[in-house]
Amino acid sequence: MNAMEPSTRYWRRSGYSGGNGDCVEVTTLPGAIAGRDSKAPNAGMTVVDRPRWAEFLAASPSSLE
C-alpha cells in the first residue's frame, strides 16, 4: 500500500465534534483535501482541491472554524 493512499494517512476530526461518533474526518493529500464519514471510513471519501477547500472554509460561519 502506498503511503500517499488515503487509507494510510492520518485522519483528524474537529474539536467541535461530539462524542456520539457522528463526525467528518479530513486528511491532506497532494494538492487536495479528503473527507470521510467517521462511522464508515471504508465507504469512500470526497476529495476537493485546495482552492475549493479554501472557498468552503471562507463561506463557513466563524463559529465552526
PDBQT receptor file of N, H, CA, C and O in Angstrom, charges set to zero:
ATOM      1  N   MET A   1       0.851  -1.185   0.000  1.00  0.00    +0.000 N 
ATOM      2  CA  MET A   1       0.000   0.000   0.000  1.00  0.00    +0.000 C 
ATOM      3  C   MET A   1       0.893   1.244   0.000  1.00  0.00    +0.000 C 
ATOM      4  O   MET A   1       1.852   1.322   0.768  1.00  0.00    +0.000 OA
ATOM      5  N   ASN A   2       0.588   2.182  -0.832  1.00  0.00    +0.000 N 
ATOM      6  H   ASN A   2      -0.191   2.119  -1.455  1.00  0.00    +0.000 HD
ATOM      7  CA  ASN A   2       1.350   3.421  -0.978  1.00  0.00    +0.000 C 
ATOM      8  C   ASN A   2       1.075   4.356   0.195  1.00  0.00    +0.000 C 
ATOM      9  O   ASN A   2      -0.069   4.479   0.633  1.00  0.00    +0.000 OA
ATOM     10  N   ALA A   3       2.110   5.015   0.706  1.00  0.00    +0.000 N 
ATOM     11  H   ALA A   3       3.039   4.915   0.351  1.00  0.00    +0.000 HD
ATOM     12  CA  ALA A   3       1.949   5.934   1.840  1.00  0.00    +0.000 C 
ATOM     13  C   ALA A   3       1.086   7.138   1.501  1.00  0.00    +0.000 C 
ATOM     14  O   ALA A   3       0.610   7.827   2.403  1.00  0.00    +0.000 OA
ATOM     15  N   MET A   4       0.874   7.406   0.213  1.00  0.00    +0.000 N 
ATOM     16  H   MET A   4       1.261   6.847  -0.520  1.00  0.00    +0.000 HD
ATOM     17  CA  MET A   4       0.041   8.539  -0.181  1.00  0.00    +0.000 C 
ATOM     18  C   MET A   4      -1.427   8.168  -0.285  1.00  0.00    +0.000 C 
ATOM     19  O   MET A   4      -2.269   9.050  -0.453  1.00  0.00    +0.000 OA
ATOM     20  N   GLU A   5      -1.756   6.888  -0.189  1.00  0.00    +0.000 N 
ATOM     21  H   GLU A   5      -1.071   6.171  -0.052  1.00  0.00    +0.000 HD
ATOM     22  CA  GLU A   5      -3.148   6.467  -0.261  1.00  0.00    +0.000 C 
ATOM     23  C   GLU A   5      -3.880   6.950   0.986  1.00  0.00    +0.000 C 
ATOM     24  O   GLU A   5      -3.347   6.850   2.091  1.00  0.00    +0.000 OA
ATOM     25  N   PRO A   6      -5.096   7.473   0.822  1.00  0.00    +0.000 N 
ATOM     26  CA  PRO A   6      -5.843   7.995   1.975  1.00  0.00    +0.000 C 
ATOM     27  C   PRO A   6      -6.028   7.006   3.112  1.00  0.00    +0.000 C 
ATOM     28  O   PRO A   6      -6.105   7.418   4.270  1.00  0.00    +0.000 OA
ATOM     29  N   SER A   7      -6.102   5.713   2.819  1.00  0.00    +0.000 N 
ATOM     30  H   SER A   7      -6.039   5.378   1.878  1.00  0.00    +0.000 HD
ATOM     31  CA  SER A   7      -6.308   4.735   3.889  1.00  0.00    +0.000 C 
ATOM     32  C   SER A   7      -5.121   4.657   4.836  1.00  0.00    +0.000 C 
ATOM     33  O   SER A   7      -5.268   4.189   5.966  1.00  0.00    +0.000 OA
ATOM     34  N   THR A   8      -3.944   5.105   4.400  1.00  0.00    +0.000 N 
ATOM     35  H   THR A   8      -3.825   5.485   3.483  1.00  0.00    +0.000 HD
ATOM     36  CA  THR A   8      -2.763   5.035   5.249  1.00  0.00    +0.000 C 
ATOM     37  C   THR A   8      -2.425   6.378   5.881  1.00  0.00    +0.000 C 
ATOM     38  O   THR A   8      -1.439   6.477   6.611  1.00  0.00    +0.000 OA
ATOM     39  N   ARG A   9      -3.198   7.388   5.626  1.00  0.00    +0.000 N 
ATOM     40  H   ARG A   9      -3.999   7.307   5.033  1.00  0.00    +0.000 HD
ATOM     41  CA  ARG A   9      -2.897   8.731   6.105  1.00  0.00    +0.000 C 
ATOM     42  C   ARG A   9      -3.533   8.978   7.470  1.00  0.00    +0.000 C 
ATOM     43  O   ARG A   9      -4.413   8.236   7.907  1.00  0.00    +0.000 OA
ATOM     44  N   TYR A  10      -3.075  10.022   8.123  1.00  0.00    +0.000 N 
ATOM     45  H   TYR A  10      -2.360  10.624   7.768  1.00  0.00    +0.000 HD
ATOM     46  CA  TYR A  10      -3.621  10.423   9.418  1.00  0.00    +0.000 C 
ATOM     47  C   TYR A  10      -4.907  11.220   9.173  1.00  0.00    +0.000 C 
ATOM     48  O   TYR A  10      -4.872  12.270   8.531  1.00  0.00    +0.000 OA
ATOM     49  N   TRP A  11      -6.016  10.733   9.672  1.00  0.00    +0.000 N 
ATOM     50  H   TRP A  11      -6.044   9.881  10.194  1.00  0.00    +0.000 HD
ATOM     51  CA  TRP A  11      -7.312  11.415   9.563  1.00  0.00    +0.000 C 
ATOM     52  C   TRP A  11      -7.582  12.121  10.881  1.00  0.00    +0.000 C 
ATOM     53  O   TRP A  11      -7.291  11.578  11.946  1.00  0.00    +0.000 OA
ATOM     54  N   ARG A  12      -8.133  13.320  10.819  1.00  0.00    +0.000 N 
ATOM     55  H   ARG A  12      -8.370  13.761   9.954  1.00  0.00    +0.000 HD
ATOM     56  CA  ARG A  12      -8.412  14.059  12.059  1.00  0.00    +0.000 C 
ATOM     57  C   ARG A  12      -9.841  14.589  12.046  1.00  0.00    +0.000 C 
ATOM     58  O   ARG A  12     -10.462  14.772  10.999  1.00  0.00    +0.000 OA
ATOM     59  N   ARG A  13     -10.327  14.825  13.255  1.00  0.00    +0.000 N 
ATOM     60  H   ARG A  13      -9.822  14.676  14.105  1.00  0.00    +0.000 HD
ATOM     61  CA  ARG A  13     -11.688  15.333  13.459  1.00  0.00    +0.000 C 
ATOM     62  C   ARG A  13     -11.626  16.698  14.105  1.00  0.00    +0.000 C 
ATOM     63  O   ARG A  13     -10.642  17.046  14.758  1.00  0.00    +0.000 OA
ATOM     64  N   SER A  14     -12.655  17.448  13.926  1.00  0.00    +0.000 N 
ATOM     65  H   SER A  14     -13.454  17.165  13.396  1.00  0.00    +0.000 HD
ATOM     66  CA  SER A  14     -12.763  18.749  14.571  1.00  0.00    +0.000 C 
ATOM     67  C   SER A  14     -12.891  18.581  16.072  1.00  0.00    +0.000 C 
ATOM     68  O   SER A  14     -13.478  17.611  16.553  1.00  0.00    +0.000 OA
ATOM     69  N   GLY A  15     -12.340  19.525  16.803  1.00  0.00    +0.000 N 
ATOM     70  H   GLY A  15     -11.863  20.313  16.412  1.00  0.00    +0.000 HD
ATOM     71  CA  GLY A  15     -12.519  19.550  18.251  1.00  0.00    +0.000 C 
ATOM     72  C   GLY A  15     -13.962  19.842  18.643  1.00  0.00    +0.000 C 
ATOM     73  O   GLY A  15     -14.345  19.662  19.799  1.00  0.00    +0.000 OA
ATOM     74  N   TYR A  16     -14.761  20.292  17.679  1.00  0.00    +0.000 N 
ATOM     75  H   TYR A  16     -14.450  20.438  16.740  1.00  0.00    +0.000 HD
ATOM     76  CA  TYR A  16     -16.170  20.575  17.922  1.00  0.00    +0.000 C 
ATOM     77  C   TYR A  16     -17.039  19.338  17.776  1.00  0.00    +0.000 C 
ATOM     78  O   TYR A  16     -18.237  19.394  18.054  1.00  0.00    +0.000 OA
ATOM     79  N   SER A  17     -16.465  18.227  17.348  1.00  0.00    +0.000 N 
ATOM     80  H   SER A  17     -15.492  18.181  17.123  1.00  0.00    +0.000 HD
ATOM     81  CA  SER A  17     -17.237  17.001  17.186  1.00  0.00    +0.000 C 
ATOM     82  C   SER A  17     -17.684  16.488  18.540  1.00  0.00    +0.000 C 
ATOM     83  O   SER A  17     -16.949  16.551  19.525  1.00  0.00    +0.000 OA
ATOM     84  N   GLY A  18     -18.889  15.984  18.567  1.00  0.00    +0.000 N 
ATOM     85  H   GLY A  18     -19.487  15.933  17.767  1.00  0.00    +0.000 HD
ATOM     86  CA  GLY A  18     -19.411  15.424  19.801  1.00  0.00    +0.000 C 
ATOM     87  C   GLY A  18     -18.878  14.019  20.024  1.00  0.00    +0.000 C 
ATOM     88  O   GLY A  18     -18.158  13.488  19.178  1.00  0.00    +0.000 OA
ATOM     89  N   GLY A  19     -19.210  13.428  21.118  1.00  0.00    +0.000 N 
ATOM     90  H   GLY A  19     -19.795  13.859  21.806  1.00  0.00    +0.000 HD
ATOM     91  CA  GLY A  19     -18.744  12.089  21.448  1.00  0.00    +0.000 C 
ATOM     92  C   GLY A  19     -19.649  10.993  20.925  1.00  0.00    +0.000 C 
ATOM     93  O   GLY A  19     -19.484   9.831  21.297  1.00  0.00    +0.000 OA
ATOM     94  N   ASN A  20     -20.617  11.340  20.059  1.00  0.00    +0.000 N 
ATOM     95  H   ASN A  20     -20.752  12.284  19.757  1.00  0.00    +0.000 HD
ATOM     96  CA  ASN A  20     -21.577  10.349  19.590  1.00  0.00    +0.000 C 
ATOM     97  C   ASN A  20     -21.133   9.626  18.324  1.00  0.00    +0.000 C 
ATOM     98  O   ASN A  20     -21.868   8.770  17.831  1.00  0.00    +0.000 OA
ATOM     99  N   GLY A  21     -19.959   9.937  17.781  1.00  0.00    +0.000 N 
ATOM    100  H   GLY A  21     -19.362  10.632  18.181  1.00  0.00    +0.000 HD
ATOM    101  CA  GLY A  21     -19.457   9.260  16.597  1.00  0.00    +0.000 C 
ATOM    102  C   GLY A  21     -19.919   9.835  15.276  1.00  0.00    +0.000 C 
ATOM    103  O   GLY A  21     -19.508   9.354  14.220  1.00  0.00    +0.000 OA
ATOM    104  N   ASP A  22     -20.761  10.849  15.308  1.00  0.00    +0.000 N 
ATOM    105  H   ASP A  22     -21.095  11.239  16.166  1.00  0.00    +0.000 HD
ATOM    106  CA  ASP A  22     -21.230  11.488  14.078  1.00  0.00    +0.000 C 
ATOM    107  C   ASP A  22     -20.248  12.574  13.680  1.00  0.00    +0.000 C 
ATOM    108  O   ASP A  22     -20.476  13.754  13.946  1.00  0.00    +0.000 OA
ATOM    109  N   CYS A  23     -19.160  12.177  13.046  1.00  0.00    +0.000 N 
ATOM    110  H   CYS A  23     -18.975  11.218  12.831  1.00  0.00    +0.000 HD
ATOM    111  CA  CYS A  23     -18.097  13.123  12.730  1.00  0.00    +0.000 C 
ATOM    112  C   CYS A  23     -17.670  12.993  11.277  1.00  0.00    +0.000 C 
ATOM    113  O   CYS A  23     -17.844  11.954  10.641  1.00  0.00    +0.000 OA
ATOM    114  N   VAL A  24     -17.113  14.065  10.785  1.00  0.00    +0.000 N 
ATOM    115  H   VAL A  24     -16.971  14.909  11.302  1.00  0.00    +0.000 HD
ATOM    116  CA  VAL A  24     -16.447  14.057   9.491  1.00  0.00    +0.000 C 
ATOM    117  C   VAL A  24     -14.958  14.128   9.785  1.00  0.00    +0.000 C 
ATOM    118  O   VAL A  24     -14.518  14.940  10.599  1.00  0.00    +0.000 OA
ATOM    119  N   GLU A  25     -14.197  13.293   9.135  1.00  0.00    +0.000 N 
ATOM    120  H   GLU A  25     -14.554  12.634   8.474  1.00  0.00    +0.000 HD
ATOM    121  CA  GLU A  25     -12.750  13.297   9.289  1.00  0.00    +0.000 C 
ATOM    122  C   GLU A  25     -12.136  13.849   8.008  1.00  0.00    +0.000 C 
ATOM    123  O   GLU A  25     -12.672  13.655   6.917  1.00  0.00    +0.000 OA
ATOM    124  N   VAL A  26     -11.017  14.529   8.149  1.00  0.00    +0.000 N 
ATOM    125  H   VAL A  26     -10.581  14.686   9.035  1.00  0.00    +0.000 HD
ATOM    126  CA  VAL A  26     -10.314  15.075   6.980  1.00  0.00    +0.000 C 
ATOM    127  C   VAL A  26      -8.836  14.695   7.027  1.00  0.00    +0.000 C 
ATOM    128  O   VAL A  26      -8.273  14.437   8.091  1.00  0.00    +0.000 OA
ATOM    129  N   THR A  27      -8.231  14.670   5.852  1.00  0.00    +0.000 N 
ATOM    130  H   THR A  27      -8.688  14.880   4.988  1.00  0.00    +0.000 HD
ATOM    131  CA  THR A  27      -6.796  14.455   5.714  1.00  0.00    +0.000 C 
ATOM    132  C   THR A  27      -6.304  15.257   4.520  1.00  0.00    +0.000 C 
ATOM    133  O   THR A  27      -7.076  15.600   3.624  1.00  0.00    +0.000 OA
ATOM    134  N   THR A  28      -5.030  15.547   4.518  1.00  0.00    +0.000 N 
ATOM    135  H   THR A  28      -4.403  15.269   5.246  1.00  0.00    +0.000 HD
ATOM    136  CA  THR A  28      -4.452  16.262   3.390  1.00  0.00    +0.000 C 
ATOM    137  C   THR A  28      -3.872  15.269   2.392  1.00  0.00    +0.000 C 
ATOM    138  O   THR A  28      -3.318  14.236   2.767  1.00  0.00    +0.000 OA
ATOM    139  N   LEU A  29      -4.011  15.603   1.121  1.00  0.00    +0.000 N 
ATOM    140  H   LEU A  29      -4.460  16.442   0.816  1.00  0.00    +0.000 HD
ATOM    141  CA  LEU A  29      -3.426  14.863   0.016  1.00  0.00    +0.000 C 
ATOM    142  C   LEU A  29      -2.628  15.865  -0.810  1.00  0.00    +0.000 C 
ATOM    143  O   LEU A  29      -2.817  17.070  -0.643  1.00  0.00    +0.000 OA
ATOM    144  N   PRO A  30      -1.764  15.421  -1.675  1.00  0.00    +0.000 N 
ATOM    145  CA  PRO A  30      -1.040  16.369  -2.510  1.00  0.00    +0.000 C 
ATOM    146  C   PRO A  30      -2.008  17.215  -3.352  1.00  0.00    +0.000 C 
ATOM    147  O   PRO A  30      -2.648  16.708  -4.273  1.00  0.00    +0.000 OA
ATOM    148  N   GLY A  31      -2.104  18.488  -3.028  1.00  0.00    +0.000 N 
ATOM    149  H   GLY A  31      -1.585  18.901  -2.280  1.00  0.00    +0.000 HD
ATOM    150  CA  GLY A  31      -2.965  19.402  -3.766  1.00  0.00    +0.000 C 
ATOM    151  C   GLY A  31      -4.441  19.299  -3.461  1.00  0.00    +0.000 C 
ATOM    152  O   GLY A  31      -5.250  19.929  -4.142  1.00  0.00    +0.000 OA
ATOM    153  N   ALA A  32      -4.817  18.525  -2.460  1.00  0.00    +0.000 N 
ATOM    154  H   ALA A  32      -4.160  18.013  -1.907  1.00  0.00    +0.000 HD
ATOM    155  CA  ALA A  32      -6.244  18.315  -2.190  1.00  0.00    +0.000 C 
ATOM    156  C   ALA A  32      -6.488  18.023  -0.707  1.00  0.00    +0.000 C 
ATOM    157  O   ALA A  32      -5.557  17.803   0.068  1.00  0.00    +0.000 OA
ATOM    158  N   ILE A  33      -7.765  18.029  -0.347  1.00  0.00    +0.000 N 
ATOM    159  H   ILE A  33      -8.520  18.208  -0.977  1.00  0.00    +0.000 HD
ATOM    160  CA  ILE A  33      -8.234  17.648   0.984  1.00  0.00    +0.000 C 
ATOM    161  C   ILE A  33      -9.276  16.558   0.785  1.00  0.00    +0.000 C 
ATOM    162  O   ILE A  33     -10.121  16.665  -0.103  1.00  0.00    +0.000 OA
ATOM    163  N   ALA A  34      -9.225  15.510   1.601  1.00  0.00    +0.000 N 
ATOM    164  H   ALA A  34      -8.538  15.423   2.323  1.00  0.00    +0.000 HD
ATOM    165  CA  ALA A  34     -10.207  14.434   1.528  1.00  0.00    +0.000 C 
ATOM    166  C   ALA A  34     -11.027  14.423   2.810  1.00  0.00    +0.000 C 
ATOM    167  O   ALA A  34     -10.508  14.703   3.891  1.00  0.00    +0.000 OA
ATOM    168  N   GLY A  35     -12.304  14.100   2.685  1.00  0.00    +0.000 N 
ATOM    169  H   GLY A  35     -12.725  13.872   1.807  1.00  0.00    +0.000 HD
ATOM    170  CA  GLY A  35     -13.194  13.976   3.834  1.00  0.00    +0.000 C 
ATOM    171  C   GLY A  35     -13.934  12.651   3.778  1.00  0.00    +0.000 C 
ATOM    172  O   GLY A  35     -14.220  12.130   2.700  1.00  0.00    +0.000 OA
ATOM    173  N   ARG A  36     -14.240  12.113   4.947  1.00  0.00    +0.000 N 
ATOM    174  H   ARG A  36     -14.008  12.536   5.823  1.00  0.00    +0.000 HD
ATOM    175  CA  ARG A  36     -14.983  10.853   5.019  1.00  0.00    +0.000 C 
ATOM    176  C   ARG A  36     -15.832  10.832   6.281  1.00  0.00    +0.000 C 
ATOM    177  O   ARG A  36     -15.642  11.638   7.191  1.00  0.00    +0.000 OA
ATOM    178  N   ASP A  37     -16.760   9.904   6.318  1.00  0.00    +0.000 N 
ATOM    179  H   ASP A  37     -16.915   9.249   5.579  1.00  0.00    +0.000 HD
ATOM    180  CA  ASP A  37     -17.637   9.703   7.467  1.00  0.00    +0.000 C 
ATOM    181  C   ASP A  37     -16.896   8.824   8.475  1.00  0.00    +0.000 C 
ATOM    182  O   ASP A  37     -16.459   7.724   8.135  1.00  0.00    +0.000 OA
ATOM    183  N   SER A  38     -16.754   9.300   9.705  1.00  0.00    +0.000 N 
ATOM    184  H   SER A  38     -17.108  10.193   9.981  1.00  0.00    +0.000 HD
ATOM    185  CA  SER A  38     -16.006   8.534  10.707  1.00  0.00    +0.000 C 
ATOM    186  C   SER A  38     -16.684   7.218  11.066  1.00  0.00    +0.000 C 
ATOM    187  O   SER A  38     -16.016   6.282  11.508  1.00  0.00    +0.000 OA
ATOM    188  N   LYS A  39     -18.002   7.131  10.882  1.00  0.00    +0.000 N 
ATOM    189  H   LYS A  39     -18.544   7.891  10.523  1.00  0.00    +0.000 HD
ATOM    190  CA  LYS A  39     -18.710   5.889  11.200  1.00  0.00    +0.000 C 
ATOM    191  C   LYS A  39     -18.510   4.825  10.128  1.00  0.00    +0.000 C 
ATOM    192  O   LYS A  39     -18.687   3.636  10.393  1.00  0.00    +0.000 OA
ATOM    193  N   ALA A  40     -18.138   5.246   8.911  1.00  0.00    +0.000 N 
ATOM    194  H   ALA A  40     -17.994   6.211   8.696  1.00  0.00    +0.000 HD
ATOM    195  CA  ALA A  40     -17.965   4.310   7.804  1.00  0.00    +0.000 C 
ATOM    196  C   ALA A  40     -16.712   4.695   7.011  1.00  0.00    +0.000 C 
ATOM    197  O   ALA A  40     -16.820   5.097   5.852  1.00  0.00    +0.000 OA
ATOM    198  N   PRO A  41     -15.546   4.579   7.609  1.00  0.00    +0.000 N 
ATOM    199  CA  PRO A  41     -14.325   5.059   6.954  1.00  0.00    +0.000 C 
ATOM    200  C   PRO A  41     -13.978   4.347   5.651  1.00  0.00    +0.000 C 
ATOM    201  O   PRO A  41     -13.239   4.896   4.835  1.00  0.00    +0.000 OA
ATOM    202  N   ASN A  42     -14.485   3.161   5.441  1.00  0.00    +0.000 N 
ATOM    203  H   ASN A  42     -15.086   2.715   6.105  1.00  0.00    +0.000 HD
ATOM    204  CA  ASN A  42     -14.184   2.421   4.211  1.00  0.00    +0.000 C 
ATOM    205  C   ASN A  42     -15.256   2.595   3.139  1.00  0.00    +0.000 C 
ATOM    206  O   ASN A  42     -15.185   1.969   2.081  1.00  0.00    +0.000 OA
ATOM    207  N   ALA A  43     -16.241   3.436   3.406  1.00  0.00    +0.000 N 
ATOM    208  H   ALA A  43     -16.298   3.945   4.265  1.00  0.00    +0.000 HD
ATOM    209  CA  ALA A  43     -17.348   3.626   2.467  1.00  0.00    +0.000 C 
ATOM    210  C   ALA A  43     -17.042   4.640   1.372  1.00  0.00    +0.000 C 
ATOM    211  O   ALA A  43     -17.891   4.903   0.521  1.00  0.00    +0.000 OA
ATOM    212  N   GLY A  44     -15.854   5.206   1.383  1.00  0.00    +0.000 N 
ATOM    213  H   GLY A  44     -15.164   4.992   2.075  1.00  0.00    +0.000 HD
ATOM    214  CA  GLY A  44     -15.495   6.186   0.362  1.00  0.00    +0.000 C 
ATOM    215  C   GLY A  44     -15.221   7.540   0.983  1.00  0.00    +0.000 C 
ATOM    216  O   GLY A  44     -15.374   7.744   2.187  1.00  0.00    +0.000 OA
ATOM    217  N   MET A  45     -14.814   8.454   0.127  1.00  0.00    +0.000 N 
ATOM    218  H   MET A  45     -14.690   8.288  -0.852  1.00  0.00    +0.000 HD
ATOM    219  CA  MET A  45     -14.469   9.791   0.601  1.00  0.00    +0.000 C 
ATOM    220  C   MET A  45     -14.758  10.794  -0.495  1.00  0.00    +0.000 C 
ATOM    221  O   MET A  45     -14.958  10.435  -1.655  1.00  0.00    +0.000 OA
ATOM    222  N   THR A  46     -14.776  12.037  -0.114  1.00  0.00    +0.000 N 
ATOM    223  H   THR A  46     -14.613  12.328   0.829  1.00  0.00    +0.000 HD
ATOM    224  CA  THR A  46     -14.924  13.139  -1.047  1.00  0.00    +0.000 C 
ATOM    225  C   THR A  46     -13.587  13.877  -1.075  1.00  0.00    +0.000 C 
ATOM    226  O   THR A  46     -13.030  14.213  -0.030  1.00  0.00    +0.000 OA
ATOM    227  N   VAL A  47     -13.087  14.122  -2.269  1.00  0.00    +0.000 N 
ATOM    228  H   VAL A  47     -13.540  13.849  -3.118  1.00  0.00    +0.000 HD
ATOM    229  CA  VAL A  47     -11.806  14.814  -2.425  1.00  0.00    +0.000 C 
ATOM    230  C   VAL A  47     -12.055  16.129  -3.156  1.00  0.00    +0.000 C 
ATOM    231  O   VAL A  47     -12.700  16.159  -4.204  1.00  0.00    +0.000 OA
ATOM    232  N   VAL A  48     -11.536  17.211  -2.591  1.00  0.00    +0.000 N 
ATOM    233  H   VAL A  48     -11.011  17.187  -1.740  1.00  0.00    +0.000 HD
ATOM    234  CA  VAL A  48     -11.642  18.522  -3.236  1.00  0.00    +0.000 C 
ATOM    235  C   VAL A  48     -10.253  19.146  -3.317  1.00  0.00    +0.000 C 
ATOM    236  O   VAL A  48      -9.396  18.897  -2.470  1.00  0.00    +0.000 OA
ATOM    237  N   ASP A  49     -10.047  19.958  -4.344  1.00  0.00    +0.000 N 
ATOM    238  H   ASP A  49     -10.744  20.161  -5.032  1.00  0.00    +0.000 HD
ATOM    239  CA  ASP A  49      -8.743  20.610  -4.457  1.00  0.00    +0.000 C 
ATOM    240  C   ASP A  49      -8.643  21.717  -3.408  1.00  0.00    +0.000 C 
ATOM    241  O   ASP A  49      -9.653  22.144  -2.849  1.00  0.00    +0.000 OA
ATOM    242  N   ARG A  50      -7.436  22.173  -3.150  1.00  0.00    +0.000 N 
ATOM    243  H   ARG A  50      -6.615  21.827  -3.605  1.00  0.00    +0.000 HD
ATOM    244  CA  ARG A  50      -7.205  23.153  -2.077  1.00  0.00    +0.000 C 
ATOM    245  C   ARG A  50      -7.932  24.481  -2.303  1.00  0.00    +0.000 C 
ATOM    246  O   ARG A  50      -8.441  25.048  -1.336  1.00  0.00    +0.000 OA
ATOM    247  N   PRO A  51      -8.008  25.007  -3.533  1.00  0.00    +0.000 N 
ATOM    248  CA  PRO A  51      -8.766  26.255  -3.712  1.00  0.00    +0.000 C 
ATOM    249  C   PRO A  51     -10.247  26.105  -3.325  1.00  0.00    +0.000 C 
ATOM    250  O   PRO A  51     -10.819  27.010  -2.716  1.00  0.00    +0.000 OA
ATOM    251  N   ARG A  52     -10.866  24.977  -3.673  1.00  0.00    +0.000 N 
ATOM    252  H   ARG A  52     -10.401  24.242  -4.168  1.00  0.00    +0.000 HD
ATOM    253  CA  ARG A  52     -12.274  24.745  -3.281  1.00  0.00    +0.000 C 
ATOM    254  C   ARG A  52     -12.396  24.617  -1.765  1.00  0.00    +0.000 C 
ATOM    255  O   ARG A  52     -13.353  25.117  -1.173  1.00  0.00    +0.000 OA
ATOM    256  N   TRP A  53     -11.438  23.952  -1.142  1.00  0.00    +0.000 N 
ATOM    257  H   TRP A  53     -10.661  23.546  -1.623  1.00  0.00    +0.000 HD
ATOM    258  CA  TRP A  53     -11.461  23.811   0.319  1.00  0.00    +0.000 C 
ATOM    259  C   TRP A  53     -11.370  25.186   0.981  1.00  0.00    +0.000 C 
ATOM    260  O   TRP A  53     -12.073  25.459   1.954  1.00  0.00    +0.000 OA
ATOM    261  N   ALA A  54     -10.505  26.046   0.453  1.00  0.00    +0.000 N 
ATOM    262  H   ALA A  54      -9.933  25.824  -0.338  1.00  0.00    +0.000 HD
ATOM    263  CA  ALA A  54     -10.372  27.405   0.992  1.00  0.00    +0.000 C 
ATOM    264  C   ALA A  54     -11.676  28.180   0.832  1.00  0.00    +0.000 C 
ATOM    265  O   ALA A  54     -12.059  28.939   1.722  1.00  0.00    +0.000 OA
ATOM    266  N   GLU A  55     -12.363  27.993  -0.303  1.00  0.00    +0.000 N 
ATOM    267  H   GLU A  55     -12.052  27.376  -1.026  1.00  0.00    +0.000 HD
ATOM    268  CA  GLU A  55     -13.673  28.629  -0.505  1.00  0.00    +0.000 C 
ATOM    269  C   GLU A  55     -14.680  28.126   0.517  1.00  0.00    +0.000 C 
ATOM    270  O   GLU A  55     -15.455  28.904   1.074  1.00  0.00    +0.000 OA
ATOM    271  N   PHE A  56     -14.662  26.830   0.758  1.00  0.00    +0.000 N 
ATOM    272  H   PHE A  56     -14.032  26.198   0.306  1.00  0.00    +0.000 HD
ATOM    273  CA  PHE A  56     -15.573  26.240   1.750  1.00  0.00    +0.000 C 
ATOM    274  C   PHE A  56     -15.326  26.841   3.134  1.00  0.00    +0.000 C 
ATOM    275  O   PHE A  56     -16.269  27.238   3.819  1.00  0.00    +0.000 OA
ATOM    276  N   LEU A  57     -14.071  26.905   3.536  1.00  0.00    +0.000 N 
ATOM    277  H   LEU A  57     -13.306  26.582   2.979  1.00  0.00    +0.000 HD
ATOM    278  CA  LEU A  57     -13.752  27.467   4.853  1.00  0.00    +0.000 C 
ATOM    279  C   LEU A  57     -14.130  28.932   4.941  1.00  0.00    +0.000 C 
ATOM    280  O   LEU A  57     -14.613  29.386   5.978  1.00  0.00    +0.000 OA
ATOM    281  N   ALA A  58     -13.916  29.679   3.863  1.00  0.00    +0.000 N 
ATOM    282  H   ALA A  58     -13.524  29.310   3.020  1.00  0.00    +0.000 HD
ATOM    283  CA  ALA A  58     -14.254  31.104   3.861  1.00  0.00    +0.000 C 
ATOM    284  C   ALA A  58     -15.762  31.318   3.962  1.00  0.00    +0.000 C 
ATOM    285  O   ALA A  58     -16.209  32.322   4.517  1.00  0.00    +0.000 OA
ATOM    286  N   ALA A  59     -16.544  30.390   3.434  1.00  0.00    +0.000 N 
ATOM    287  H   ALA A  59     -16.182  29.574   2.984  1.00  0.00    +0.000 HD
ATOM    288  CA  ALA A  59     -18.001  30.512   3.458  1.00  0.00    +0.000 C 
ATOM    289  C   ALA A  59     -18.619  29.995   4.744  1.00  0.00    +0.000 C 
ATOM    290  O   ALA A  59     -19.790  30.257   5.015  1.00  0.00    +0.000 OA
ATOM    291  N   SER A  60     -17.844  29.259   5.547  1.00  0.00    +0.000 N 
ATOM    292  H   SER A  60     -16.892  29.046   5.327  1.00  0.00    +0.000 HD
ATOM    293  CA  SER A  60     -18.367  28.663   6.779  1.00  0.00    +0.000 C 
ATOM    294  C   SER A  60     -18.518  29.738   7.859  1.00  0.00    +0.000 C 
ATOM    295  O   SER A  60     -17.708  30.661   7.944  1.00  0.00    +0.000 OA
ATOM    296  N   PRO A  61     -19.556  29.608   8.675  1.00  0.00    +0.000 N 
ATOM    297  CA  PRO A  61     -19.690  30.548   9.811  1.00  0.00    +0.000 C 
ATOM    298  C   PRO A  61     -18.468  30.447  10.719  1.00  0.00    +0.000 C 
ATOM    299  O   PRO A  61     -17.923  29.360  10.913  1.00  0.00    +0.000 OA
ATOM    300  N   SER A  62     -18.050  31.550  11.259  1.00  0.00    +0.000 N 
ATOM    301  H   SER A  62     -18.492  32.432  11.101  1.00  0.00    +0.000 HD
ATOM    302  CA  SER A  62     -16.842  31.566  12.093  1.00  0.00    +0.000 C 
ATOM    303  C   SER A  62     -16.982  30.675  13.320  1.00  0.00    +0.000 C 
ATOM    304  O   SER A  62     -15.972  30.252  13.881  1.00  0.00    +0.000 OA
ATOM    305  N   SER A  63     -18.185  30.382  13.745  1.00  0.00    +0.000 N 
ATOM    306  H   SER A  63     -19.006  30.726  13.289  1.00  0.00    +0.000 HD
ATOM    307  CA  SER A  63     -18.367  29.529  14.921  1.00  0.00    +0.000 C 
ATOM    308  C   SER A  63     -17.994  28.077  14.638  1.00  0.00    +0.000 C 
ATOM    309  O   SER A  63     -17.851  27.292  15.575  1.00  0.00    +0.000 OA
ATOM    310  N   LEU A  64     -17.831  27.699  13.364  1.00  0.00    +0.000 N 
ATOM    311  H   LEU A  64     -17.948  28.337  12.602  1.00  0.00    +0.000 HD
ATOM    312  CA  LEU A  64     -17.483  26.317  13.018  1.00  0.00    +0.000 C 
ATOM    313  C   LEU A  64     -16.016  26.154  12.691  1.00  0.00    +0.000 C 
ATOM    314  O   LEU A  64     -15.586  25.038  12.404  1.00  0.00    +0.000 OA
ATOM    315  N   GLU A  65     -15.231  27.211  12.721  1.00  0.00    +0.000 N 
ATOM    316  H   GLU A  65     -15.581  28.118  12.954  1.00  0.00    +0.000 HD
ATOM    317  CA  GLU A  65     -13.825  27.106  12.360  1.00  0.00    +0.000 C 
ATOM    318  C   GLU A  65     -13.033  26.419  13.440  1.00  0.00    +0.000 C 
ATOM    319  O   GLU A  65     -11.822  26.245  13.301  1.00  0.00    +0.000 OA
TER     320      GLU A  65
